[in-house]
Amino acid sequence: MSNIPVVLVVPLPAQGHVNPLMILSQKLVENGCRVVFVNSEFDHKRVVNSFGEQQQHSTNQAMKLVSIPDGLGADDDRNDLNKLCDGLQNSMPKALEKLIEDIHLKGDNRINFIVADLCMAWALDVGSNFGIKGAIVSTASAAIIALLWSFPSLIHGGTIDSDGQRLTTKETIQISPSMAEMNTGDFFWLNMGEKINGKIIFQYVRHCCQSLNLAEWWLCNTTHELEPGALSFLPKLLPIGPLLRSYDSKIGITKAIGQYWEEDLSCMNWLDEQHHGTVLYVAFGSFTHFDQNQFNELALGLALTNRPFLWVIREDSKMEYPHEFKGHKGKIVSWAPQQKVLSHPAIACFVTHCGWNSTIEGLSNGVPFLCWPYFGDQIQNKKFICDELKVGFRFDKDENGVVSCKEIKLKVEQLLSDENIKSRSLELKEKVMNNIVKGGASLENLIRFVKWLRK
């Protein structure tokens, strides 16, 4: 048993972080590692509930799901990132230390290595107390890592202050000559919405960046073709993307582990009944919230397109449908198997919040985008999709800050009649997917990493 590496995987407790780290964990298992996957207690319950009995039977002991407290109270809102950052910084490191101690005392599964989400990079400090080496994985783009890595020089150069607030009057900066210019107003911590304190987010991420020097490996869910400039600026960062769920997993898992919500698979049968290239897929991830007025415009806009649509509306959404919405051509589900949906031939385009996972999944399936970012790095991802890759359009808000139903209809028509975007999307798909076939660059990076682990 001793030559089988046991890897502790530590994601940020949020759906968009748990998913890619779970996919990476399954790849590690397929390549002969054992994984101990650490969720917060709150998320662990959700994951196990959505996963059901299957977990016990299918992971055949190669993957163990464990949990530690996140430092928040039972009734605290886990979407309150201010509170979450506080718990992550002040409670979780001690809990992680205790978990490792307990595992080592039992002696059957000594942890050999830690793979930490970049947003949990402090886990490497905990590991170093035990002499355990580690890697970080970014669930955001390489461009975002380049931005984080540049914090000291941005502060030193007077672009931002030590709380991340803008000092410069310049609208754009260029981190490296190899990268596109970035809008200073688009910095993710300045776009967290009214309820989230951007300074807290900035300080938390800055705190995590201080642990980067402990990482033996830096891994990122991207590819060379997508982000050549950012990757050449950070030669240590290895692309291992696209991280896509494999449905023919050697460890027998057909259902997604790591999901917070149960996937409604009835949408796949519905898609089978639609004509090729006709369906709008509308999904805004696990955080986005609309007010009732914007929700109405979105619903009416989808109805106005007079096309079939598959719309994901989470169970925690308390919205009323406008009465004019009746008789639409769509199907509404509370959560969908997104990777399967995007690869379905009926899909025409992806109306998305531009989270990085969704961006990667859309690109991997050659689906053009209609971009509607909500917060954080999604605003920069929108710019990347529309201006750099040129495989999507953005929605424009009216004078009241609302995306109107007419704007939705207009952009859908523009996108679906644009043959250049369609062909660019398909060309990119081929380049991106070539990374994970035999001999592909991302797959080779992953194999190098596993070989190193097994030494």
C-alpha positions as CSV (number, residue, x, y, z in Angstrom):
1,M,0.0,0.0,0.0
2,S,2.8,2.4,0.8
3,N,3.6,3.5,-2.8
4,I,0.0,4.7,-3.3
5,P,0.0,8.4,-2.5
6,V,-2.7,9.7,-0.3
7,V,-3.7,13.2,-1.3
8,L,-5.7,15.6,0.8
9,V,-7.9,17.8,-1.4
10,V,-9.1,21.1,0.0
11,P,-11.6,23.2,-2.0
12,L,-13.2,26.5,-1.1
13,P,-16.7,25.7,0.2
14,A,-18.6,26.9,-2.9
15,Q,-20.1,24.9,-5.7
16,G,-17.9,26.5,-8.4
17,H,-14.8,25.4,-6.5
18,V,-15.9,22.0,-5.2
19,N,-16.8,20.8,-8.8
20,P,-13.4,21.2,-10.5
21,L,-11.5,19.9,-7.5
22,M,-13.8,16.9,-7.4
23,I,-13.1,16.3,-11.1
24,L,-9.4,16.6,-10.5
25,S,-9.7,14.2,-7.6
26,Q,-11.4,11.6,-9.7
27,K,-8.5,11.9,-12.2
28,L,-6.0,11.4,-9.4
29,V,-7.9,8.3,-8.3
30,E,-8.0,7.0,-11.9
31,N,-4.2,7.4,-12.0
32,G,-3.7,5.4,-8.9
33,C,-3.8,7.9,-6.0
34,R,-6.1,7.8,-3.0
35,V,-8.0,11.0,-2.2
36,V,-9.3,12.4,1.1
37,F,-11.7,15.2,0.0
38,V,-12.3,17.8,2.6
39,N,-15.6,19.8,2.6
40,S,-17.0,22.1,5.2
41,E,-19.5,20.2,7.4
42,F,-22.3,22.3,5.9
43,D,-21.3,21.5,2.3
44,H,-20.5,17.9,3.1
45,K,-24.1,17.3,4.2
46,R,-25.4,18.8,1.0
47,V,-23.0,16.8,-1.1
48,V,-23.8,13.5,0.6
49,N,-27.5,14.2,0.4
50,S,-27.5,14.9,-3.3
51,F,-25.2,11.9,-3.9
52,G,-27.3,9.5,-1.9
53,E,-26.3,5.9,-1.2
54,Q,-24.1,5.7,-4.2
55,Q,-21.1,7.2,-2.6
56,Q,-20.5,4.2,-0.3
57,H,-20.6,1.7,-3.1
58,S,-18.9,3.4,-6.0
59,T,-15.8,5.2,-4.8
60,N,-14.4,1.8,-3.6
61,Q,-12.4,3.4,-0.8
62,A,-10.1,5.3,-3.2
63,M,-11.9,8.5,-2.4
64,K,-13.0,9.4,1.0
65,L,-15.3,12.4,1.7
66,V,-14.6,14.0,5.0
67,S,-15.6,17.3,6.7
68,I,-14.4,20.0,9.1
69,P,-16.4,22.9,10.6
70,D,-16.3,26.3,8.7
71,G,-16.6,28.4,11.9
72,L,-20.0,29.7,11.1
73,G,-23.2,29.1,13.1
74,A,-26.0,26.7,12.1
75,D,-28.2,29.6,10.9
76,D,-25.5,31.7,9.3
77,D,-25.8,32.4,5.5
78,R,-23.0,30.6,3.7
79,N,-23.4,33.0,0.8
80,D,-22.3,35.8,3.0
81,L,-18.7,35.8,1.8
82,N,-17.7,38.3,4.5
83,K,-18.6,35.8,7.3
84,L,-17.3,32.9,5.3
85,C,-13.8,34.5,4.8
86,D,-13.7,35.1,8.5
87,G,-14.4,31.5,9.3
88,L,-12.0,30.2,6.7
89,Q,-9.2,32.3,8.1
90,N,-9.8,31.9,11.8
91,S,-11.5,28.6,12.4
92,M,-10.7,26.2,9.5
93,P,-6.9,26.0,9.7
94,K,-7.1,24.7,13.3
95,A,-9.8,22.2,12.3
96,L,-7.7,21.0,9.3
97,E,-4.7,20.5,11.5
98,K,-6.8,18.4,13.9
99,L,-8.2,16.3,10.9
100,I,-4.6,15.6,9.7
101,E,-3.5,14.7,13.2
102,D,-6.5,12.3,13.5
103,I,-5.8,10.6,10.2
104,H,-2.1,10.2,11.1
105,L,-2.9,8.8,14.5
106,K,-5.0,6.1,12.9
107,G,-2.0,5.4,10.7
108,D,-3.9,3.7,7.9
109,N,-3.9,6.7,5.5
110,R,-1.1,9.0,6.3
111,I,-1.4,12.1,4.1
112,N,1.5,12.4,1.7
113,F,0.4,15.6,-0.2
114,I,-2.1,18.4,-0.1
115,V,-3.9,19.8,-3.2
116,A,-5.4,23.1,-2.1
117,D,-7.8,25.4,-3.9
118,L,-5.9,28.7,-4.4
119,C,-8.6,30.3,-2.2
120,M,-7.6,27.9,0.5
121,A,-3.8,28.1,0.0
122,W,-3.4,28.6,3.8
123,A,-3.9,24.8,3.9
124,L,-0.3,24.5,2.7
125,D,0.9,26.3,5.8
126,V,-1.0,23.7,7.9
127,G,0.6,20.9,5.8
128,S,4.0,22.4,6.2
129,N,3.7,21.9,10.0
130,F,3.5,18.2,9.3
131,G,6.3,18.3,6.7
132,I,3.6,17.7,4.0
133,K,4.2,19.3,0.6
134,G,1.5,20.7,-1.6
135,A,0.1,22.1,-4.8
136,I,-2.4,24.9,-5.5
137,V,-5.2,24.6,-8.1
138,S,-6.8,27.7,-9.5
139,T,-10.5,27.4,-10.4
140,A,-10.3,30.8,-12.0
141,S,-8.5,31.9,-15.2
142,A,-4.8,32.2,-15.5
143,A,-5.3,35.9,-16.1
144,I,-6.8,36.2,-12.6
145,I,-3.8,34.4,-11.1
146,A,-1.5,36.8,-13.0
147,L,-3.5,39.7,-11.3
148,L,-3.2,38.1,-7.9
149,W,0.5,37.6,-8.4
150,S,0.8,41.3,-9.3
151,F,-0.8,42.6,-6.1
152,P,2.6,43.7,-4.6
153,S,3.6,45.6,-7.8
154,L,0.1,47.1,-8.2
155,I,0.3,48.4,-4.6
156,H,3.9,49.6,-5.0
157,G,3.1,51.3,-8.3
158,G,0.1,53.1,-6.9
159,T,-2.6,51.4,-8.9
160,I,-4.3,50.2,-5.8
161,D,-3.9,50.8,-2.0
162,S,-3.2,48.0,0.5
163,D,-7.0,47.4,0.8
164,G,-7.3,46.9,-3.0
165,Q,-9.1,50.2,-3.5
166,R,-8.3,52.0,-6.8
167,L,-5.8,54.9,-6.5
168,T,-5.1,55.3,-10.2
169,T,-7.3,57.3,-12.6
170,K,-6.1,55.0,-15.5
171,E,-9.0,53.0,-16.9
172,T,-6.8,50.1,-18.0
173,I,-3.5,48.5,-16.9
174,Q,-1.3,45.9,-18.6
175,I,0.2,43.4,-16.2
176,S,2.5,42.0,-18.9
177,P,3.2,42.9,-22.5
178,S,2.0,39.4,-23.4
179,M,-1.5,40.0,-21.9
180,A,-4.5,42.0,-22.9
181,E,-5.2,45.2,-21.0
182,M,-7.3,44.9,-17.9
183,N,-10.0,47.4,-16.9
184,T,-9.2,48.7,-13.4
185,G,-12.9,48.9,-12.7
186,D,-13.3,45.2,-13.5
187,F,-11.0,44.0,-10.6
188,F,-13.0,41.2,-9.1
189,W,-12.9,42.4,-5.5
190,L,-14.4,45.7,-6.6
191,N,-17.4,43.9,-8.1
192,M,-18.8,41.8,-5.3
193,G,-22.1,43.6,-5.0
194,E,-23.5,45.7,-2.2
195,K,-23.7,43.0,0.5
196,I,-20.1,41.8,0.2
197,N,-17.2,43.9,1.4
198,G,-14.6,44.0,-1.4
199,K,-11.9,44.9,1.1
200,I,-12.5,41.7,3.1
201,I,-12.3,39.7,-0.1
202,F,-9.1,41.4,-1.2
203,Q,-7.4,40.9,2.1
204,Y,-8.5,37.2,2.2
205,V,-7.1,36.5,-1.2
206,R,-3.9,38.5,-0.5
207,H,-3.5,36.3,2.7
208,C,-3.9,33.2,0.5
209,C,-1.3,34.5,-2.0
210,Q,1.3,34.6,0.8
211,S,1.2,30.8,0.9
212,L,1.9,30.4,-2.9
213,N,5.6,30.1,-2.3
214,L,4.9,26.9,-0.3
215,A,3.4,25.2,-3.4
216,E,5.6,22.8,-5.3
217,W,3.1,22.9,-8.2
218,W,0.7,25.5,-9.5
219,L,-2.2,24.0,-11.6
220,C,-4.9,25.8,-13.5
221,N,-8.1,24.9,-15.2
222,T,-7.2,26.4,-18.6
223,T,-5.2,25.7,-21.8
224,H,-2.3,27.3,-23.6
225,E,-4.5,28.2,-26.6
226,L,-6.9,30.1,-24.4
227,E,-4.4,32.1,-22.3
228,P,-1.0,32.0,-23.9
229,G,-0.1,35.5,-22.5
230,A,-1.0,34.9,-18.8
231,L,0.8,31.5,-18.9
232,S,4.0,32.9,-20.4
233,F,3.9,35.6,-17.6
234,L,3.6,32.8,-15.0
235,P,5.8,30.0,-16.3
236,K,5.2,28.0,-13.0
237,L,1.5,27.8,-13.7
238,L,0.6,24.6,-15.5
239,P,-2.6,24.3,-17.5
240,I,-4.5,21.0,-16.8
241,G,-7.8,22.0,-18.4
242,P,-10.4,21.6,-19.5
243,L,-11.4,19.8,-16.3
244,L,-14.5,18.0,-17.5
245,R,-16.5,15.4,-15.7
246,S,-16.0,12.0,-17.3
247,Y,-19.1,9.9,-17.4
248,D,-17.3,6.7,-18.1
249,S,-15.2,6.9,-15.0
250,K,-13.1,3.8,-14.1
251,I,-14.3,4.2,-10.5
252,G,-17.9,3.6,-11.7
253,I,-19.4,6.9,-10.9
254,T,-22.1,8.0,-13.3
255,K,-23.6,10.7,-11.0
256,A,-21.8,13.8,-10.1
257,I,-20.2,13.7,-6.7
258,G,-19.8,17.1,-5.2
259,Q,-23.1,18.6,-6.4
260,Y,-25.1,20.6,-3.9
261,W,-28.3,20.1,-5.8
262,E,-29.7,17.0,-7.4
263,E,-29.6,17.2,-11.2
264,D,-32.9,17.0,-13.0
265,L,-32.1,14.5,-15.8
266,S,-35.5,14.8,-17.4
267,C,-34.1,17.8,-19.4
268,M,-31.9,15.3,-21.4
269,N,-35.0,13.5,-22.8
270,W,-36.6,16.9,-23.5
271,L,-33.5,18.0,-25.4
272,D,-33.6,14.8,-27.5
273,E,-37.0,16.0,-28.8
274,Q,-35.8,19.4,-30.0
275,H,-34.3,20.2,-33.4
276,H,-30.5,20.5,-33.7
277,G,-29.1,23.9,-32.8
278,T,-32.3,25.5,-31.7
279,V,-32.3,25.5,-27.9
280,L,-31.1,28.4,-25.7
281,Y,-29.5,27.1,-22.5
282,V,-29.9,29.6,-19.7
283,A,-28.0,29.0,-16.4
284,F,-26.5,31.5,-14.0
285,G,-24.5,29.3,-11.5
286,S,-24.9,28.9,-7.8
287,F,-24.7,32.5,-6.6
288,T,-26.6,34.8,-9.0
289,H,-29.8,36.5,-7.8
290,F,-32.2,38.6,-9.8
291,D,-34.8,41.0,-8.4
292,Q,-38.4,40.4,-9.5
293,N,-38.3,43.1,-12.2
294,Q,-35.2,41.7,-13.9
295,F,-36.6,38.2,-13.5
296,N,-39.7,39.3,-15.4
297,E,-37.8,40.8,-18.2
298,L,-35.7,37.7,-18.6
299,A,-38.7,35.4,-18.6
300,L,-40.5,37.7,-21.2
301,G,-37.3,38.0,-23.3
302,L,-37.0,34.2,-23.5
303,A,-40.7,33.9,-24.5
304,L,-40.2,36.7,-27.1
305,T,-37.4,34.8,-28.9
306,N,-40.0,32.2,-29.8
307,R,-37.4,29.5,-29.5
308,P,-37.2,26.5,-27.2
309,F,-35.1,27.2,-24.1
310,L,-33.8,25.2,-21.1
311,W,-33.7,27.5,-18.1
312,V,-32.1,26.5,-14.8
313,I,-33.8,28.2,-11.8
314,R,-32.4,27.2,-8.4
315,E,-34.8,26.0,-5.7
316,D,-33.7,28.9,-3.5
317,S,-35.1,31.4,-6.1
318,K,-38.3,32.9,-4.7
319,M,-39.5,34.5,-8.0
320,E,-43.0,34.7,-9.4
321,Y,-43.4,34.1,-13.2
322,P,-45.0,37.0,-15.1
323,H,-48.5,35.9,-16.3
324,E,-47.6,36.7,-19.9
325,F,-45.0,34.0,-19.7
326,K,-47.6,31.2,-20.0
327,G,-47.5,29.2,-23.2
328,H,-43.7,29.5,-23.6
329,K,-41.7,26.9,-25.5
330,G,-39.2,26.2,-22.7
331,K,-38.4,23.7,-20.0
332,I,-37.5,24.8,-16.5
333,V,-35.4,22.7,-14.1
334,S,-33.9,23.5,-10.7
335,W,-30.4,22.1,-11.6
336,A,-29.0,20.5,-14.7
337,P,-26.1,18.2,-15.7
338,Q,-24.5,21.2,-17.4
339,Q,-21.6,19.3,-19.1
340,K,-24.1,16.9,-20.7
341,V,-26.5,19.7,-21.7
342,L,-23.8,21.7,-23.4
343,S,-22.6,18.8,-25.4
344,H,-26.1,18.1,-26.7
345,P,-26.6,18.8,-30.4
346,A,-29.9,20.7,-29.7
347,I,-28.1,23.5,-27.9
348,A,-27.7,26.7,-29.9
349,C,-26.2,29.0,-27.4
350,F,-25.4,29.5,-23.7
351,V,-26.9,32.4,-21.7
352,T,-24.5,32.5,-18.8
353,H,-23.1,34.4,-15.8
354,C,-19.6,33.7,-17.1
355,G,-18.3,31.8,-14.1
356,W,-14.9,30.2,-15.1
357,N,-16.2,26.6,-15.0
358,S,-19.2,27.5,-17.2
359,T,-16.9,29.4,-19.5
360,I,-14.6,26.3,-19.9
361,E,-17.5,24.0,-20.3
362,G,-19.0,26.2,-23.0
363,L,-15.7,26.5,-24.9
364,S,-15.1,22.8,-24.7
365,N,-18.4,22.2,-26.4
366,G,-18.1,24.8,-29.1
367,V,-21.2,26.7,-27.9
368,P,-21.4,30.5,-28.5
369,F,-22.1,32.7,-25.4
370,L,-24.5,35.4,-24.4
371,C,-22.8,37.0,-21.4
372,W,-24.6,38.2,-18.3
373,P,-22.1,38.4,-15.5
374,Y,-23.2,38.8,-11.9
375,F,-20.1,39.5,-9.8
376,G,-16.4,39.0,-9.1
377,D,-14.2,37.6,-11.9
378,Q,-17.3,37.0,-14.1
379,I,-17.0,40.6,-15.4
380,Q,-13.5,39.9,-16.6
381,N,-14.5,36.5,-18.1
382,K,-17.2,38.3,-20.1
383,K,-14.6,40.6,-21.6
384,F,-12.4,37.6,-22.4
385,I,-15.2,35.8,-24.1
386,C,-16.5,38.8,-26.1
387,D,-13.4,40.8,-26.9
388,E,-10.4,38.4,-26.9
389,L,-11.9,35.0,-28.0
390,K,-14.8,36.7,-29.9
391,V,-17.2,33.8,-29.3
392,G,-20.0,35.7,-27.6
393,F,-22.0,38.9,-27.2
394,R,-22.8,40.9,-24.0
395,F,-26.2,42.1,-22.9
396,D,-26.5,45.9,-22.5
397,K,-28.5,47.3,-19.6
398,D,-31.0,50.2,-20.1
399,E,-31.0,53.5,-18.3
400,N,-32.5,51.8,-15.2
401,G,-29.8,49.2,-15.1
402,V,-32.1,46.4,-16.4
403,V,-31.5,44.0,-19.3
404,S,-34.8,44.4,-21.1
405,C,-36.8,41.6,-22.8
406,K,-36.3,43.4,-26.2
407,E,-32.5,43.4,-25.6
408,I,-32.6,39.7,-24.9
409,K,-34.5,39.0,-28.1
410,L,-32.2,41.3,-30.1
411,K,-29.0,39.7,-28.9
412,V,-30.2,36.1,-29.3
413,E,-31.1,36.9,-32.9
414,Q,-27.8,38.6,-33.6
415,L,-25.8,35.8,-32.1
416,L,-27.6,33.0,-33.8
417,S,-27.3,34.7,-37.2
418,D,-23.6,35.2,-36.9
419,E,-21.8,32.5,-38.8
420,N,-18.3,33.8,-37.8
421,I,-19.0,33.3,-34.1
422,K,-20.3,29.8,-34.7
423,S,-17.2,28.8,-36.7
424,R,-14.8,30.4,-34.2
425,S,-16.5,28.5,-31.4
426,L,-16.1,25.2,-33.2
427,E,-12.4,25.9,-34.0
428,L,-11.7,26.7,-30.4
429,K,-13.5,23.6,-29.2
430,E,-11.2,21.5,-31.2
431,K,-8.1,23.2,-29.9
432,V,-9.2,23.1,-26.3
433,M,-10.3,19.4,-26.4
434,N,-7.0,18.4,-28.0
435,N,-5.4,19.2,-24.7
436,I,-6.9,16.2,-22.9
437,V,-6.5,13.5,-25.5
438,K,-3.5,11.2,-25.5
439,G,-0.4,13.4,-26.0
440,G,-2.3,16.6,-25.3
441,A,-0.5,19.3,-23.4
442,S,-2.8,19.4,-20.4
443,L,-3.0,15.7,-20.0
444,E,0.8,15.5,-20.2
445,N,1.0,18.1,-17.4
446,L,-1.4,16.0,-15.2
447,I,0.6,12.8,-15.9
448,R,3.8,14.6,-14.9
449,F,2.2,15.7,-11.7
450,V,0.9,12.2,-10.8
451,K,4.3,10.6,-11.6
452,W,5.9,13.1,-9.3
453,L,3.3,12.3,-6.6
454,R,4.0,8.6,-6.9
455,K,7.7,9.1,-6.4
